[in-house]
Amino acid sequence: MGGVSSEPVVEMHGVDVVRGQSHLLRGIDWTVLSDQRWVVLGPNGAGKTTLLQLAGAHLHPTRGEVALLGETLGAVDVFELRPRIGLTSAALAQRLQGGERAGDVVLSAGYAVVGRGRERYDVDDLTRAAALMHQWGVTPMAHRPFGTLSEGERKRVQIARALMPDPELLLLDEPGAGLDLGGREDLVSRLTDLARSPSAPAQVLVTHHVEEIPPGYTHALLLRDGGVVAAGPLEQVVGQEALSETFGLALSVQRSQGRWTARRAA
Ligand SMILES: Nc1ncnc2c1ncn2[C@@H]1O[C@H](COP(=O)(O)OP(=O)(O)OP(=O)(O)O)[C@@H](O)[C@H]1O
């Protein structure tokens, strides 16, 4: 689906999200094109999850305009829009039933149901689910209950599930959280393959850690206190100055063989 031509998949203009006295997001202007892969970086509470909720059509802005896949929020049925957008997050993972077989967690995604019920699957569904499970390294766990998988295996099952309906936009909210070093490196390398695939959907990855930026990602948006510190091509944005401002401490930032590291400046 997405990824071949370069069209806007996310467009935000002057977006505020306000709850009571709190500005969760303020003055956001952001465009994601179908062939781009964005990382959203920022400290705890910066507004990253709120931004992803907007991009997933799970939240409306208080002010400003959000258009997703060419449809303006407020003027479109979000239940028609959401199946075109793949989303993984800790909140969605909690809603999956631990007793459900991992293979069914992936397979049932196309029907936007949690758990395998009365719906019928055709050969194409089964073939696609099997291919995605292979791609994300979870074929050996297909028959295991989802709740018995390791954190890393569960993360990969969730991504396979999000990709099952062939979305035009894939949103990943902290997929590296809770993974050990091997799990993180495995995830980064699979995300790199996805990022580099021209037929893959547009991708937005939220993280706290520059170490989790997969090679192949093209752009970065840095958020602090609900506002954009910097946004644009990765090499221009992920630097000492902007990252230090974003995280509120002096950082030394390095890039080697396509991977980034950051530490407190000496
Ligand atoms: N309904 C709400 N009412 C008031 N404040 C809220 C509400 N929802 C979220 N917040 C606050 O808005 C801020 C942004 O939250 P958000 O979850 O988007 O941040 P985040 O960057 O994803 O943080 P983290 O990295 O910790 O997950 C936080 O300070 C949070 O406490």
The ligand as a Gaussian input file, in Angstrom:
#p B3LYP/6-31G(d) Opt

LIG

0 1
 N       -6.131000      13.715000      30.555000
 C       -5.081000      14.405000      31.014000
 N       -5.229000      15.472000      31.829000
 C       -4.169000      16.171000      32.282000
 N       -2.902000      15.882000      31.955000
 C       -2.688000      14.837000      31.150000
 C       -3.742000      14.040000      30.628000
 N       -3.196000      13.069000      29.855000
 C       -1.861000      13.260000      29.890000
 N       -1.540000      14.301000      30.674000
 C       -0.202000      14.843000      30.933000
 O        0.296000      15.347000      29.711000
 C        1.705000      15.201000      29.643000
 C        2.071000      14.516000      28.340000
 O        1.709000      13.144000      28.402000
 P        2.191000      12.072000      27.335000
 O        1.735000      10.740000      27.810000
 O        1.758000      12.502000      25.983000
 O        3.776000      12.218000      27.454000
 P        4.923000      11.264000      26.912000
 O        5.931000      12.155000      26.249000
 O        4.373000      10.170000      26.095000
 O        5.526000      10.709000      28.276000
 P        6.238000       9.296000      28.615000
 O        7.564000       9.356000      27.908000
 O        6.406000       9.362000      30.108000
 O        5.369000       8.196000      28.150000
 C        2.099000      14.454000      30.900000
 O        2.594000      15.368000      31.829000
 C        0.804000      13.822000      31.388000
 O        0.796000      13.672000      32.776000

